[in-house]
Amino acid sequence: MTTTHDAPADVTGRLSTLDRFLPVWIGVAMVLGLALGRTIPGLGPALDAVQLHGISLPIAIGLLVMMYPPLAKVRYDRLGAVTSDRRLMVGSLVLNWVLGPALMFALAWIFLPDLPEYRTGLIVVGLARCIAMVIIWNDLACGDREAAAVLVALNSVFQVLAFAALGWFYLAVLPGWLGLEQTALDVSFGQIAVSVLVFLGVPLLAGYLSRRIGEGVRGRAWYEGTFLPRISPFALLGLLFTIVLLFALQGDQITSRPLDVARIALPLLVYFAVMWGGGYLLGSSLGLGYERTTTLAFTAAGNNFELAIAVAVATFGVTSGQALAGVVGPLIEVPVLVGLVYVSLGLRRRPRWTPATPSTQETR
């Protein structure tokens, strides 16, 4: 796939059948998961019986499978060109760690002033910056793969350092200053660090070693022309597998409380639209070009739902309203960001994008 500014029809026409009909497959996976959760007695507890750092083991496996192929595609020898782009790095930090949490805090209080459990759950979601599915959305939208890897790693470091402190600030300190209800969040730095290590560190290391070993033994042409096409479908298969299991695990809660789900969904829809649109406006105004602007937008809009759910379950319990808010996060995020992938491909037609950065000029 090249990074010339093709029309969306040209881009999507070169996608595989799995990629081209991704919204259909995701819709089917969501419905299938909900149906399984409702019709098979004991399926949810069975899936949740074995956990990896607070996440159902089958779901954790799906996440790891999903993330490995995009990280195996990263050209790690080009990361220096990304880290030297101060506009991109500072823009990402501001969007993710200043605007994102503050926006979700405001939306949670505006839309859910009378539902403290859901409100707290949404604030926790806003604090968990994306380190997983954003790799998939960025790849589908033809963003800068190396930039995505760097920004995900940056988010991971800040997540370890800032999540607990920001949780304390937005749930206990800021509400007190504003005369609002205060909530405690009992989460340790170690818990967050383990989550980042498992869900980013493992697939990142596997992807790095795959490229180093594959290129060292067979060369870059074989690695990118033969090996990567063989493993690429596993990313979306892992995504669909994860969605089915996630919705099967929480299907009963989601289908039995539709009005609650709708109320949680409204601020999430506003959040994703504002964050993604803000990322695009900032990247465009900074002259980052299509690829890095797309990466900036998706890394700002996505959230680390696996961490948010794990924290909510560990702190408030698996049947809590906070946990349900965490589960509704991907219920809304997945279809919305899939739609935004297609919006991004449409925006590639803009004639005034600045030239591609060195890391994205070659055939991908």
Secondary structure by P-SEA (a helix, b strand, c coil): cccccccaaaaaaaccccccaaaaaaaaaaaaaaaaaacccaaaaaaaccccccccaaaaaaaaaaaccccccccccaaaaaaaaaaaaaaaaaacccaaaaaaaaaaaacccccaaaaaaaaaaaacccccaaaaaaaaacccaaaaaaaaaaaaaaaaccaaaaaaaaccccccccccbbbbbbccaaaaaaaaaaccaaaaaaaaaaaaaaaacccaaaaaacccccccaaaaaaaaaaaaaaaaaaaaaaaacaaaaaaaaaaaaaaaaaaaaaaaaaaaaacccaaaaaaaaaaaaccaaaaaaaaaaaccccccaaaaaaaaccaaaaaaaaaaaaaaaaaccccccccccccccccc
